[in-house]
Structure formats: structure tokens, C-alpha cells
Amino acid sequence: MTAFSAEIVKWIEEAERQAEAKFREIDSIVDRNQWKVIEAFQKHQVSDYHFAGSTGYAYNDRGREVLDLVYADVFGAEAALVRPHFASGTHTIATALFGVLRPGDGLLYITGRPYDTLHKVIGKPGDGTGSLQDFGIRYNEAALLEDGTIDWETVASKIDERTKVIGIQRSRGYDWRDSFTVAQIGEMVARVKELKPDCIVFVDNCYGEFTEEREPTQVGVDLIAGSLIKNPGGGLAETGGYICGRARLVELASYRLTAPGIGAEVGAMLGTTRGIYQGLFLAPTAVGQAVKGAVLAAAVFERAGFDSRPRWDAPRTDLIQAISFSGPEQLIAFVQGIQRAAAVDGHVVPEPWDMPGYEHPVIMAAGTFIQGGSLELSADAPIRAPYTAYMQGGLTYSHVKFGLLTALQTMKDRKLF
């Protein structure tokens, strides 16, 4: 058994006692989301034969069709498209945006510059990459105010007759800001629809699923997208993504995934169906474990003298815990400590590298059963000031606790606090 200093163990124990009421609140959310998922399964009479694999065109794959219906009900949407053919969250988001936007249309992100991996999707006019702007879709963004809220004056000035999609990133990404709650997103929808009633409101829902009792599609959002190797896959889905929302918009996205006129009617599931169903069933509990771990991380690092966001007792709307460090040495030690706690690749020492889709070197702790599966305990950070690590996931609370103990001990051993 790994030996930890008495000081670090005491910090963890005190943080756990401090967070007991918060943990009970999270358990209540888990219960309600778990029941919601079970009721959707029961409504559509999910049975063992729905888990059978399909090949070729996979016409009339009933398991795939029912999976879409279950997701639509869970997310309070008219329709859903759930497929292993989505390679990542970025691919899923790109499919949704390309599905509903046309040359000459405008996309406006009102939550500031989106996550790094979307920058190349947005692209530049004439860049020759097939990006949104390369196809003649205009892009604009409204930076957030200093307090992390929407700059509605700027938003109003940037909406015009060509603005077709308003983009919202629910999670903080690599920004030192609060993530947006579902209630806040509902308020954004109401304001946006006052400014332009016919616009499509799109939400990047990555990292947010099941952290609250409602999803963005239940407060007026037209279209959402996310990754199955994050929250809704429950740690079992091996790949894939989902798009939920208004039926016509989901249909248009399906034409982008496959081909116009074919859409969601084809797509062999290739043995992934059972894992996607079972992952969805487990997702509320797994997300609850990860959120508890994030609360513990905030409480213990605040106790150790570090700044973290959100604070341990703040409302939670995603998995991500941001922790601020004084320099790259502390940040790198933290991430390497999280990796040391992994069951998979715990012997590997991560180093910063030029990761595809990112604009700065990134260090990433990713000792996961599913490559890139960020519902599993992981952490990453761009090596740039301010030096902030973003920890997320943890299929079990005990693993997150072990990860925090190991990360703190790694930092202590290197005399970094």
C-alpha cells in the first residue's frame, strides 16, 4: 500500500467531513437521473435482443432505433442520433454544426472562444481544409465579461439577419470561469430568442450530462451534442457520440454523418450496442462518483492553499475541477501524480507534447481503459500561463481519492509546497 504523509491524509479526512452535506446533495441528483434512465428503458421495452450486433447497411437495426428513442426521452428531446461512428466529441459537434449551417449562414458563439479543438473546425475563410469558414459560413464570437457572464450588449450587436446558429459551450474548457448551469442556459435561450426568434441555439454539452437533474434540451435548447466516452457512456461505451434536439435538426445532422437521404437509417453497430446501453444505465452513478471526487479535490486543494474553481460548495454543472498553480513545475507534478494513481499505465510518466487540435503543448494524465475516456479519472493542462490543471472524471470515488493523495504526495516529495 502506498504510504502518504500524515499531513496529506489529514487534509483528505477533514475535506471529506467538510463535504458530507454536498455529497448527500449529489446522491439525490444521482437517484433522480438513475430513475429517469430506467423509466426510458422501460417505456421502450428494452430487451436482450436489442443488444444484438448488426453488419453491412444495418437496415432495420431495432437496437439502434430504440437506443435513439431512449436517449431522446432521457434528454427531453424530440429525437436523438446515437452512434459509435462519431470519433470524438469534436467530430460530433462538427457534424451537428455542418448539418444545420449552409454557405452564407452565420455562427455566433456567445460564451467566448470555444474549446481549442473546435478552432480548426471553425477555421478561416479559404483555408482549404473544409472548415466551416472555408465553406462560406461566417463565424463570430462574443467574449464573456470579466465576471464570466454573457456580454448581452455585444451579443445583440453581432446578431444580424444571417445569424442562424447561436453556440453555447456549457463547460469551462480551458478558461478560468464558471461553467454554465442548465438554469443559466435556459435564461440565455430566452434572451437569444427575443433577439432573433428563428435562430437555432446549439449547446456543446460535453462533461455536463447527468450532473444536474435537467439537460439543456429541457430548457429550450434546440440542439445538443456530446461524446459517449465522456459522461453518458458510463465508462463502458468504447467510442461514439450523441446529438439530441428538435427532430428536423437531428435529421439534418444525420445526413452529414452518412449521406442526404440515408441519414439515420443505416450504420452497423458492430457489437457496440450493449456497451452503449449499459453505459447509459450506469452513467448517472458514475457521474455522481466523479462529481463527488471533484468536490473533494476542491476542498482538499483549498485546504492546502491553492485556488480552485468551482469551490467545493459551489453548484456543479460539469465534471471539471480547475486548480491553479504558481508555475509549470507544480502543474506538471500534479498531472504526473494523477497518472501514477491509474490502474492502467500507472507506470507511465506523462510529459507536455504538441497534441493534435491544441494550440499549446499539453500534458495529459490519461491512464484509462477507454483511450481519452474522460469520465475516467484524468487531468490535462496546456503549458501556458496561468498554470491551471483541469481534472475530471473518476468511475469510482475511491479512485479519485487515491489520485488526489498521490498527486499531493508527488508535489510534496518534490518540495513544491
C-alpha positions, -999 to +999 in steps of 0.1 A: +000+000+000+013+034-010+025+055+020+011+090+023+023+117+047+001+122+078-004+158+068-019+149+035-041+122+049-054+146+075-063+171+047-083+145+029-101+133+060-110+169+070-122+177+035-144+146+034-161+157+067-165+192+053-182+180+022-207+155+037-238+176+031-226+183-005-222+145-011-258+139+000-270+165-024-251+148-052-266+114-042-301+129-046-293+140-082-279+105-089-311+089-078-334+111-099-312+107-130-310+069-125-347+066-122-351+088-154-329+065-173-346+033-161-381+047-170-369+055-205-356+019-209-389+006-196-410+029-218-393+015-249-393-021-236-356-026-239-348-063-241-318-086-247-324-088-285-318-050-287-282-057-279-275-078-310-249-066-334-255-056-370-235-056-401-234-041-436-261-014-441-278-025-409-313-016-422-339-020-395-315-024-367-341-023-339-315-020-311-301+011-328-335+026-334-346+021-298-313+035-285-321+068-303-356+068-287-342+061-252-317+089-255-344+113-268-365+106-237-336+108-212-326+142-226-361+155-230-357+159-268-378+152-298-351+130-314-316+117-309-288+103-330-265+079-310-237+063-329-203+046-325-194+062-358-186+095-341-149+095-334-149+122-307-169+150-291-153+174-316-165+152-345-200+150-331-202+188-326-188+194-361-214+170-375-242+189-358-229+223-370-222+213-405-256+196-406-276+227-399-254+255-413-252+264-450-229+288-470-238+323-461-252+315-427-237+329-395-225+311-364-221+332-332-207+318-300-219+339-271-197+322-244-164+334-258-139+314-278-148+277-278-126+248-267-093+245-285-102+215-307-131+235-323-107+262-336-098+241-367-134+231-373-143+268-374-112+275-395-106+305-417-121+317-450-103+299-479-081+278-457-086+248-479-094+224-450-131+221-454-137+241-422-169+260-416-155+293-428-139+275-458-175+267-468-186+303-466-201+301-431-194+333-412-181+330-376-182+354-348-179+353-310-187+375-281-162+374-253-176+370-218-175+398-193-148+399-166-172+382-142-178+353-166-213+363-176-227+369-211-220+403-226-255+409-239-248+443-254-221+428-276-242+397-284-271+420-296-247+440-318-233+408-335-266+392-343-279+400-378-302+385-404-276+359-414-271+346-379-285+311-379-269+293-350-260+306-316-234+285-299-230+279-262-202+260-245-216+246-212-182+236-198-154+260-188-130+244-213-095+258-207-109+290-192-108+302-156-145+307-154-176+290-140-193+265-163-229+274-171-257+257-153-288+244-171-309+272-155-284+298-168-286+282-203-324+285-201-321+322-194-297+325-224-322+308-247-349+332-236-327+363-243-314+350-276-349+341-289-360+377-280-332+390-302-337+365-331-367+342-327-358+320-357-322+312-346-310+277-336-295+275-301-268+249-300-250+237-268-218+218-265-229+195-237-196+177-231-188+169-194-223+182-183-246+152-187-263+140-155-245+165-133-279+182-128-315+168-129-322+186-162-304+188-196-302+219-219-328+204-243-353+206-214-350+244-211-355+253-247-321+245-264-327+233-300-297+210-304-270+195-282-241+172-288-217+152-267-193+123-265-200+088-253-165+084-239-175+112-215-204+112-191-232+093-210-211+063-219-208+054-182-172+041-187-184+012-209-191+028-243-159+023-263-164+051-287-192+073-302-212+104-296-248+116-295-268+145-309-303+154-294-328+180-301-355+191-325-364+162-349-356+181-381-323+194-368-312+159-357-323+146-392-301+172-409-271+162-387-277+125-396-274+135-433-240+149-425-229+118-407-239+095-435-254+110-467-285+130-476-315+107-480-299+080-459-293+097-426-300+075-395-314+046-415-281+029-418-250+023-398-238-011-385-233-010-347-206-037-349-211-051-314-211-018-296-248-017-288-248-035-255-220-013-241-237+019-251-270+008-235-253-005-203-231+026-202-261+049-203-277+028-174-245+033-153-239+069-163-258+087-135-240+067-108-206+070-125-211+108-130-221+111-093-189+094-082-168+118-104-186+148-091-180+138-055-143+134-064-143+169-079-158+183-047-132+165-027-104+179-049-117+214-045-120+211-007-085+195-002-066+218-025-083+249-010-072+235+024-036+231+010-036+268+000-044+265-037-071+283-057-096+261-073-128+266-093-156+258-087-152+260-049-161+228-030-195+240-020-205+257-053-232+244-076-219+217-100-229+215-137-200+195-151-172+172-141-143+196-144-123+209-114-098+236-123-068+240-099-045+270-102-007+265-097+021+290-093+042+276-122+047+248-146+066+226-121+036+223-097+012+218-126+033+190-142+038+173-108+001+173-102-007+158-135+020+132-132+007+123-098-028+117-111-012+094-137+007+075-110-026+066-094-040+050-126-048+012-128-039+014-165-005+028-174+003+039-139+040+033-147+039+059-175+052+094-169+033+120-190+052+149-205+040+180-223+036+174-261+021+191-292-012+173-291-033+174-324-060+201-323-044+221-295-025+254-298-001+249-270+018+219-256-005+199-234+003+175-206-023+148-200-028+122-174-049+095-191-045+061-175-078+049-188-095+017-200-110+037-229-084+059-246-094+095-240-123+084-218-126+115-196-154+100-174-124+080-160-100+099-138-079+121-159-063+155-159-048+178-186-034+212-189-020+235-216+015+246-206+008+283-206+001+310-180-019+310-159-008+275-150-041+257-145-048+219-144-082+206-153-091+174-135-121+154-145-138+120-141-134+091-118-156+060-123-153+054-085-149+080-057-122+058-042-101+061-073-104+099-073-094+100-036-064+078-043-055+101-072-056+132-050-035+116-023-009+105-049-008+139-067-003+158-034+023+133-023+042+137-056+041+175-052+053+172-016+081+148-025+094+174-050+091+201-023+066+221-044+045+231-014 
